[in-house]
Amino acid sequence: RAQKIRTYNFSQSRVTDHRIGLTTHRIDGVLEGDLDEFTEALAAEDRRRQLAAAGEE
């Protein structure tokens, strides 16, 4: 079964990105395209993983 990427909880105005464990209570902004918080956190996680992988070589 495929992993969840993101959960939208409308009753609590909550969006959770399960890949990085980020939760925000700005569902309206996210649905309007304001994804900066998510893209910055995903980029930081990608950099962290790349550095960890480089350290293993």
PyMOL Python script that loads the backbone (N, CA, C, O; Angstrom):
from pymol import cmd

cmd.read_pdbstr("""\
ATOM      1  N   ARG A   1       0.842  -1.190   0.000  1.00  0.00           N
ATOM      2  CA  ARG A   1       0.000   0.000   0.000  1.00  0.00           C
ATOM      3  C   ARG A   1       0.878   1.241   0.000  1.00  0.00           C
ATOM      4  O   ARG A   1       1.932   1.267   0.637  1.00  0.00           O
ATOM      5  N   ALA A   2       0.452   2.241  -0.698  1.00  0.00           N
ATOM      6  CA  ALA A   2       1.234   3.473  -0.824  1.00  0.00           C
ATOM      7  C   ALA A   2       1.209   4.279   0.472  1.00  0.00           C
ATOM      8  O   ALA A   2       0.223   4.275   1.209  1.00  0.00           O
ATOM      9  N   GLN A   3       2.313   4.966   0.728  1.00  0.00           N
ATOM     10  CA  GLN A   3       2.394   5.834   1.899  1.00  0.00           C
ATOM     11  C   GLN A   3       1.580   7.098   1.677  1.00  0.00           C
ATOM     12  O   GLN A   3       1.425   7.574   0.552  1.00  0.00           O
ATOM     13  N   LYS A   4       1.066   7.629   2.781  1.00  0.00           N
ATOM     14  CA  LYS A   4       0.404   8.934   2.713  1.00  0.00           C
ATOM     15  C   LYS A   4       1.468  10.004   2.555  1.00  0.00           C
ATOM     16  O   LYS A   4       2.526   9.943   3.180  1.00  0.00           O
ATOM     17  N   ILE A   5       1.182  10.965   1.728  1.00  0.00           N
ATOM     18  CA  ILE A   5       2.084  12.105   1.595  1.00  0.00           C
ATOM     19  C   ILE A   5       1.579  13.257   2.449  1.00  0.00           C
ATOM     20  O   ILE A   5       2.341  13.862   3.204  1.00  0.00           O
ATOM     21  N   ARG A   6       0.299  13.553   2.327  1.00  0.00           N
ATOM     22  CA  ARG A   6      -0.257  14.694   3.047  1.00  0.00           C
ATOM     23  C   ARG A   6      -1.688  14.395   3.456  1.00  0.00           C
ATOM     24  O   ARG A   6      -2.429  13.737   2.726  1.00  0.00           O
ATOM     25  N   THR A   7      -2.071  14.882   4.632  1.00  0.00           N
ATOM     26  CA  THR A   7      -3.439  14.747   5.127  1.00  0.00           C
ATOM     27  C   THR A   7      -4.027  16.141   5.308  1.00  0.00           C
ATOM     28  O   THR A   7      -3.391  17.037   5.861  1.00  0.00           O
ATOM     29  N   TYR A   8      -5.251  16.299   4.832  1.00  0.00           N
ATOM     30  CA  TYR A   8      -5.989  17.558   4.979  1.00  0.00           C
ATOM     31  C   TYR A   8      -7.150  17.310   5.928  1.00  0.00           C
ATOM     32  O   TYR A   8      -8.011  16.475   5.649  1.00  0.00           O
ATOM     33  N   ASN A   9      -7.184  18.031   7.054  1.00  0.00           N
ATOM     34  CA  ASN A   9      -8.263  17.902   8.024  1.00  0.00           C
ATOM     35  C   ASN A   9      -9.003  19.239   8.051  1.00  0.00           C
ATOM     36  O   ASN A   9      -8.562  20.201   8.681  1.00  0.00           O
ATOM     37  N   PHE A  10     -10.135  19.273   7.356  1.00  0.00           N
ATOM     38  CA  PHE A  10     -10.861  20.533   7.195  1.00  0.00           C
ATOM     39  C   PHE A  10     -11.491  21.015   8.495  1.00  0.00           C
ATOM     40  O   PHE A  10     -11.527  22.219   8.749  1.00  0.00           O
ATOM     41  N   SER A  11     -11.983  20.106   9.315  1.00  0.00           N
ATOM     42  CA  SER A  11     -12.654  20.527  10.550  1.00  0.00           C
ATOM     43  C   SER A  11     -11.689  21.203  11.524  1.00  0.00           C
ATOM     44  O   SER A  11     -12.105  22.022  12.344  1.00  0.00           O
ATOM     45  N   GLN A  12     -10.392  20.859  11.435  1.00  0.00           N
ATOM     46  CA  GLN A  12      -9.392  21.468  12.317  1.00  0.00           C
ATOM     47  C   GLN A  12      -8.483  22.445  11.567  1.00  0.00           C
ATOM     48  O   GLN A  12      -7.517  22.958  12.131  1.00  0.00           O
ATOM     49  N   SER A  13      -8.798  22.699  10.293  1.00  0.00           N
ATOM     50  CA  SER A  13      -8.002  23.594   9.447  1.00  0.00           C
ATOM     51  C   SER A  13      -6.527  23.189   9.455  1.00  0.00           C
ATOM     52  O   SER A  13      -5.638  24.039   9.514  1.00  0.00           O
ATOM     53  N   ARG A  14      -6.281  21.878   9.393  1.00  0.00           N
ATOM     54  CA  ARG A  14      -4.930  21.344   9.567  1.00  0.00           C
ATOM     55  C   ARG A  14      -4.469  20.604   8.314  1.00  0.00           C
ATOM     56  O   ARG A  14      -5.235  19.874   7.686  1.00  0.00           O
ATOM     57  N   VAL A  15      -3.203  20.811   7.969  1.00  0.00           N
ATOM     58  CA  VAL A  15      -2.558  20.065   6.897  1.00  0.00           C
ATOM     59  C   VAL A  15      -1.285  19.467   7.479  1.00  0.00           C
ATOM     60  O   VAL A  15      -0.496  20.170   8.111  1.00  0.00           O
ATOM     61  N   THR A  16      -1.084  18.167   7.266  1.00  0.00           N
ATOM     62  CA  THR A  16       0.114  17.488   7.744  1.00  0.00           C
ATOM     63  C   THR A  16       0.826  16.843   6.572  1.00  0.00           C
ATOM     64  O   THR A  16       0.216  16.111   5.793  1.00  0.00           O
ATOM     65  N   ASP A  17       2.121  17.113   6.447  1.00  0.00           N
ATOM     66  CA  ASP A  17       2.949  16.428   5.457  1.00  0.00           C
ATOM     67  C   ASP A  17       3.665  15.307   6.200  1.00  0.00           C
ATOM     68  O   ASP A  17       4.523  15.563   7.045  1.00  0.00           O
ATOM     69  N   HIS A  18       3.312  14.075   5.883  1.00  0.00           N
ATOM     70  CA  HIS A  18       3.814  12.917   6.622  1.00  0.00           C
ATOM     71  C   HIS A  18       5.264  12.584   6.293  1.00  0.00           C
ATOM     72  O   HIS A  18       5.921  11.890   7.070  1.00  0.00           O
ATOM     73  N   ARG A  19       5.776  13.057   5.168  1.00  0.00           N
ATOM     74  CA  ARG A  19       7.167  12.772   4.805  1.00  0.00           C
ATOM     75  C   ARG A  19       8.137  13.442   5.756  1.00  0.00           C
ATOM     76  O   ARG A  19       9.205  12.902   6.044  1.00  0.00           O
ATOM     77  N   ILE A  20       7.767  14.629   6.250  1.00  0.00           N
ATOM     78  CA  ILE A  20       8.673  15.400   7.104  1.00  0.00           C
ATOM     79  C   ILE A  20       8.070  15.700   8.467  1.00  0.00           C
ATOM     80  O   ILE A  20       8.716  16.324   9.309  1.00  0.00           O
ATOM     81  N   GLY A  21       6.841  15.261   8.691  1.00  0.00           N
ATOM     82  CA  GLY A  21       6.202  15.473   9.987  1.00  0.00           C
ATOM     83  C   GLY A  21       5.812  16.913  10.259  1.00  0.00           C
ATOM     84  O   GLY A  21       5.728  17.320  11.417  1.00  0.00           O
ATOM     85  N   LEU A  22       5.574  17.683   9.224  1.00  0.00           N
ATOM     86  CA  LEU A  22       5.209  19.095   9.384  1.00  0.00           C
ATOM     87  C   LEU A  22       3.696  19.245   9.396  1.00  0.00           C
ATOM     88  O   LEU A  22       3.005  18.730   8.517  1.00  0.00           O
ATOM     89  N   THR A  23       3.186  19.954  10.397  1.00  0.00           N
ATOM     90  CA  THR A  23       1.754  20.232  10.497  1.00  0.00           C
ATOM     91  C   THR A  23       1.551  21.734  10.587  1.00  0.00           C
ATOM     92  O   THR A  23       2.262  22.428  11.314  1.00  0.00           O
ATOM     93  N   THR A  24       0.569  22.227   9.837  1.00  0.00           N
ATOM     94  CA  THR A  24       0.196  23.635   9.901  1.00  0.00           C
ATOM     95  C   THR A  24      -1.320  23.724  10.039  1.00  0.00           C
ATOM     96  O   THR A  24      -2.044  22.825   9.611  1.00  0.00           O
ATOM     97  N   HIS A  25      -1.780  24.784  10.623  1.00  0.00           N
ATOM     98  CA  HIS A  25      -3.220  25.000  10.788  1.00  0.00           C
ATOM     99  C   HIS A  25      -3.682  26.144   9.878  1.00  0.00           C
ATOM    100  O   HIS A  25      -4.475  26.999  10.273  1.00  0.00           O
ATOM    101  N   ARG A  26      -3.162  26.128   8.654  1.00  0.00           N
ATOM    102  CA  ARG A  26      -3.495  27.157   7.662  1.00  0.00           C
ATOM    103  C   ARG A  26      -4.013  26.494   6.389  1.00  0.00           C
ATOM    104  O   ARG A  26      -3.489  26.750   5.305  1.00  0.00           O
ATOM    105  N   ILE A  27      -5.014  25.661   6.505  1.00  0.00           N
ATOM    106  CA  ILE A  27      -5.487  24.903   5.345  1.00  0.00           C
ATOM    107  C   ILE A  27      -5.940  25.812   4.207  1.00  0.00           C
ATOM    108  O   ILE A  27      -5.722  25.485   3.040  1.00  0.00           O
ATOM    109  N   ASP A  28      -6.562  26.941   4.517  1.00  0.00           N
ATOM    110  CA  ASP A  28      -7.023  27.851   3.461  1.00  0.00           C
ATOM    111  C   ASP A  28      -5.849  28.367   2.632  1.00  0.00           C
ATOM    112  O   ASP A  28      -5.914  28.392   1.403  1.00  0.00           O
ATOM    113  N   GLY A  29      -4.787  28.776   3.304  1.00  0.00           N
ATOM    114  CA  GLY A  29      -3.610  29.256   2.586  1.00  0.00           C
ATOM    115  C   GLY A  29      -2.977  28.175   1.726  1.00  0.00           C
ATOM    116  O   GLY A  29      -2.570  28.433   0.594  1.00  0.00           O
ATOM    117  N   VAL A  30      -2.895  26.975   2.262  1.00  0.00           N
ATOM    118  CA  VAL A  30      -2.320  25.859   1.506  1.00  0.00           C
ATOM    119  C   VAL A  30      -3.149  25.581   0.261  1.00  0.00           C
ATOM    120  O   VAL A  30      -2.600  25.387  -0.824  1.00  0.00           O
ATOM    121  N   LEU A  31      -4.462  25.561   0.412  1.00  0.00           N
ATOM    122  CA  LEU A  31      -5.329  25.294  -0.732  1.00  0.00           C
ATOM    123  C   LEU A  31      -5.289  26.415  -1.767  1.00  0.00           C
ATOM    124  O   LEU A  31      -5.614  26.199  -2.934  1.00  0.00           O
ATOM    125  N   GLU A  32      -4.889  27.613  -1.339  1.00  0.00           N
ATOM    126  CA  GLU A  32      -4.742  28.737  -2.267  1.00  0.00           C
ATOM    127  C   GLU A  32      -3.352  28.779  -2.894  1.00  0.00           C
ATOM    128  O   GLU A  32      -3.052  29.674  -3.684  1.00  0.00           O
ATOM    129  N   GLY A  33      -2.504  27.812  -2.543  1.00  0.00           N
ATOM    130  CA  GLY A  33      -1.190  27.711  -3.168  1.00  0.00           C
ATOM    131  C   GLY A  33      -0.032  28.203  -2.336  1.00  0.00           C
ATOM    132  O   GLY A  33       1.103  28.186  -2.812  1.00  0.00           O
ATOM    133  N   ASP A  34      -0.268  28.642  -1.114  1.00  0.00           N
ATOM    134  CA  ASP A  34       0.811  29.108  -0.248  1.00  0.00           C
ATOM    135  C   ASP A  34       1.499  27.890   0.370  1.00  0.00           C
ATOM    136  O   ASP A  34       1.144  27.439   1.459  1.00  0.00           O
ATOM    137  N   LEU A  35       2.491  27.372  -0.354  1.00  0.00           N
ATOM    138  CA  LEU A  35       3.179  26.154   0.065  1.00  0.00           C
ATOM    139  C   LEU A  35       4.608  26.414   0.527  1.00  0.00           C
ATOM    140  O   LEU A  35       5.385  25.474   0.690  1.00  0.00           O
ATOM    141  N   ASP A  36       4.963  27.679   0.741  1.00  0.00           N
ATOM    142  CA  ASP A  36       6.338  28.023   1.104  1.00  0.00           C
ATOM    143  C   ASP A  36       6.829  27.256   2.325  1.00  0.00           C
ATOM    144  O   ASP A  36       7.957  26.763   2.332  1.00  0.00           O
ATOM    145  N   GLU A  37       6.012  27.152   3.338  1.00  0.00           N
ATOM    146  CA  GLU A  37       6.404  26.450   4.562  1.00  0.00           C
ATOM    147  C   GLU A  37       6.769  24.992   4.257  1.00  0.00           C
ATOM    148  O   GLU A  37       7.737  24.458   4.800  1.00  0.00           O
ATOM    149  N   PHE A  38       5.988  24.363   3.388  1.00  0.00           N
ATOM    150  CA  PHE A  38       6.242  22.968   3.034  1.00  0.00           C
ATOM    151  C   PHE A  38       7.466  22.832   2.131  1.00  0.00           C
ATOM    152  O   PHE A  38       8.294  21.946   2.342  1.00  0.00           O
ATOM    153  N   THR A  39       7.588  23.699   1.131  1.00  0.00           N
ATOM    154  CA  THR A  39       8.723  23.572   0.214  1.00  0.00           C
ATOM    155  C   THR A  39      10.045  23.852   0.922  1.00  0.00           C
ATOM    156  O   THR A  39      11.047  23.200   0.630  1.00  0.00           O
ATOM    157  N   GLU A  40      10.063  24.806   1.844  1.00  0.00           N
ATOM    158  CA  GLU A  40      11.283  25.092   2.599  1.00  0.00           C
ATOM    159  C   GLU A  40      11.654  23.918   3.498  1.00  0.00           C
ATOM    160  O   GLU A  40      12.825  23.545   3.579  1.00  0.00           O
ATOM    161  N   ALA A  41      10.673  23.338   4.169  1.00  0.00           N
ATOM    162  CA  ALA A  41      10.940  22.195   5.042  1.00  0.00           C
ATOM    163  C   ALA A  41      11.380  20.973   4.238  1.00  0.00           C
ATOM    164  O   ALA A  41      12.266  20.235   4.668  1.00  0.00           O
ATOM    165  N   LEU A  42      10.770  20.755   3.081  1.00  0.00           N
ATOM    166  CA  LEU A  42      11.170  19.631   2.228  1.00  0.00           C
ATOM    167  C   LEU A  42      12.581  19.828   1.688  1.00  0.00           C
ATOM    168  O   LEU A  42      13.353  18.872   1.618  1.00  0.00           O
ATOM    169  N   ALA A  43      12.928  21.047   1.308  1.00  0.00           N
ATOM    170  CA  ALA A  43      14.279  21.333   0.815  1.00  0.00           C
ATOM    171  C   ALA A  43      15.308  21.118   1.922  1.00  0.00           C
ATOM    172  O   ALA A  43      16.380  20.567   1.674  1.00  0.00           O
ATOM    173  N   ALA A  44      14.989  21.547   3.134  1.00  0.00           N
ATOM    174  CA  ALA A  44      15.897  21.351   4.265  1.00  0.00           C
ATOM    175  C   ALA A  44      16.088  19.867   4.557  1.00  0.00           C
ATOM    176  O   ALA A  44      17.203  19.431   4.842  1.00  0.00           O
ATOM    177  N   GLU A  45      15.023  19.097   4.490  1.00  0.00           N
ATOM    178  CA  GLU A  45      15.120  17.652   4.714  1.00  0.00           C
ATOM    179  C   GLU A  45      15.947  16.995   3.618  1.00  0.00           C
ATOM    180  O   GLU A  45      16.733  16.089   3.896  1.00  0.00           O
ATOM    181  N   ASP A  46      15.780  17.436   2.386  1.00  0.00           N
ATOM    182  CA  ASP A  46      16.568  16.895   1.281  1.00  0.00           C
ATOM    183  C   ASP A  46      18.052  17.190   1.484  1.00  0.00           C
ATOM    184  O   ASP A  46      18.890  16.313   1.277  1.00  0.00           O
ATOM    185  N   ARG A  47      18.383  18.419   1.888  1.00  0.00           N
ATOM    186  CA  ARG A  47      19.780  18.770   2.163  1.00  0.00           C
ATOM    187  C   ARG A  47      20.335  17.919   3.295  1.00  0.00           C
ATOM    188  O   ARG A  47      21.470  17.447   3.220  1.00  0.00           O
ATOM    189  N   ARG A  48      19.543  17.719   4.344  1.00  0.00           N
ATOM    190  CA  ARG A  48      19.987  16.902   5.475  1.00  0.00           C
ATOM    191  C   ARG A  48      20.291  15.480   5.015  1.00  0.00           C
ATOM    192  O   ARG A  48      21.307  14.908   5.412  1.00  0.00           O
ATOM    193  N   ARG A  49      19.435  14.909   4.193  1.00  0.00           N
ATOM    194  CA  ARG A  49      19.643  13.539   3.701  1.00  0.00           C
ATOM    195  C   ARG A  49      20.863  13.454   2.792  1.00  0.00           C
ATOM    196  O   ARG A  49      21.615  12.481   2.849  1.00  0.00           O
ATOM    197  N   GLN A  50      21.062  14.469   1.954  1.00  0.00           N
ATOM    198  CA  GLN A  50      22.228  14.472   1.072  1.00  0.00           C
ATOM    199  C   GLN A  50      23.518  14.554   1.872  1.00  0.00           C
ATOM    200  O   GLN A  50      24.491  13.868   1.559  1.00  0.00           O
ATOM    201  N   LEU A  51      23.532  15.389   2.903  1.00  0.00           N
ATOM    202  CA  LEU A  51      24.719  15.499   3.750  1.00  0.00           C
ATOM    203  C   LEU A  51      24.970  14.202   4.504  1.00  0.00           C
ATOM    204  O   LEU A  51      26.117  13.779   4.650  1.00  0.00           O
ATOM    205  N   ALA A  52      23.912  13.574   4.980  1.00  0.00           N
ATOM    206  CA  ALA A  52      24.059  12.300   5.686  1.00  0.00           C
ATOM    207  C   ALA A  52      24.599  11.233   4.744  1.00  0.00           C
ATOM    208  O   ALA A  52      25.457  10.439   5.130  1.00  0.00           O
ATOM    209  N   ALA A  53      24.101  11.210   3.510  1.00  0.00           N
ATOM    210  CA  ALA A  53      24.575  10.228   2.532  1.00  0.00           C
ATOM    211  C   ALA A  53      26.032  10.494   2.161  1.00  0.00           C
ATOM    212  O   ALA A  53      26.805   9.551   1.988  1.00  0.00           O
ATOM    213  N   ALA A  54      26.413  11.755   2.039  1.00  0.00           N
ATOM    214  CA  ALA A  54      27.793  12.097   1.703  1.00  0.00           C
ATOM    215  C   ALA A  54      28.733  11.698   2.835  1.00  0.00           C
ATOM    216  O   ALA A  54      29.877  11.316   2.587  1.00  0.00           O
ATOM    217  N   GLY A  55      28.265  11.782   4.054  1.00  0.00           N
ATOM    218  CA  GLY A  55      29.073  11.393   5.203  1.00  0.00           C
ATOM    219  C   GLY A  55      29.277   9.892   5.300  1.00  0.00           C
ATOM    220  O   GLY A  55      30.219   9.435   5.947  1.00  0.00           O
ATOM    221  N   GLU A  56      28.408   9.124   4.667  1.00  0.00           N
ATOM    222  CA  GLU A  56      28.514   7.665   4.703  1.00  0.00           C
ATOM    223  C   GLU A  56      29.483   7.136   3.657  1.00  0.00           C
ATOM    224  O   GLU A  56      29.916   5.987   3.740  1.00  0.00           O
ATOM    225  N   GLU A  57      29.827   7.958   2.677  1.00  0.00           N
ATOM    226  CA  GLU A  57      30.707   7.498   1.590  1.00  0.00           C
ATOM    227  C   GLU A  57      32.141   7.465   2.012  1.00  0.00           C
ATOM    228  O   GLU A  57      33.010   7.103   1.218  1.00  0.00           O
TER     229      GLU A  57
END
""", "prot")
cmd.dss("prot")
cmd.show_as("cartoon", "prot")
cmd.util.cbc("prot")
cmd.orient("prot")
